[in-house]
C-alpha cells in the first residue's frame, strides 16, 4: 500500500513540475512580447512627438513684404511679390529647396517650388526673374508658373544658402505674379493673394497680401508696401 501511495505522490509531483515549467515559459514569452511592444510604442510616440514639434517650430517667419510695380501693357500692376524671411523662433534649419509656397488669388491657385537656376551659388546675385523661362531665347533666365526665386540678403556664415541655418540669416523670396497668374499682367489694385509657406517638416506660415488701391504716380520697378 505504501509503495502505491509513494508512487502516486511521485507522479503528481512530476506532473506539477511540468505544469509549473510550462507556466514559467509562457510567462517569459508573454513578458518578452510586452517588453518589445512597450519599446515599439515608446519609439513611435517619440517619433510622433518630434514630428509634431517640427511642424510647429521648423518654419519661416515673414519679416516684411513688398511688391514691384510695372506697366504690363494693361496699365500699372504689381507683377512681383517680394518676401523677406527668417527662421521662426526655436526653428531648426530650413532649406528653400525643400520649401513650397501655396499661392491662391481670386483667379489662380498653384503650388510653387524653388528654382535655383535664377541665383548664383552663394545666393548674392539674382537673375532676371521678371521674364518667363519658357521662352526659348531666355534659357533658364526667368521663372515659370510653378516656381519662386530667392537670394540672400544676409547669410551669417556666407555658405549656407539656400538653407536658413541661423537667426541672423535673411533671404528674400520672389514670386513673379505675371507668370503665376498666367495673364502677363500681374495682380491689380484691390486684389488679394494668400501665400502659405511650408517647410519640409510641415511647418507652415501664412500671409495675406492686399494690393494697394492706388498705383498712380508709380514708375516701372518701383517698390510698394503691401
Secondary structure, DSSP 8 states (H G I E B T S, - for coil): -HHHHHHHHHHHHHHHHHHHHHHHHHHHHHHHHHHHHHHHHHHHHHHHHHHHHHHHHSSEEEEEEEEEEEE-SSSEEEEEEEEEEEE-TT---EEGGG-EEEEE-SS-EEEEEE-GGGB-TTS--B--TTSBTTSGGGTTSSB-TTEEEEEEEE-TTSS-TTEE-STT-EEEEEE-HHHHHTSSS-B-TT-EEEEEEE-TTS-EEEEEEE--S--TT--TTEEEE-
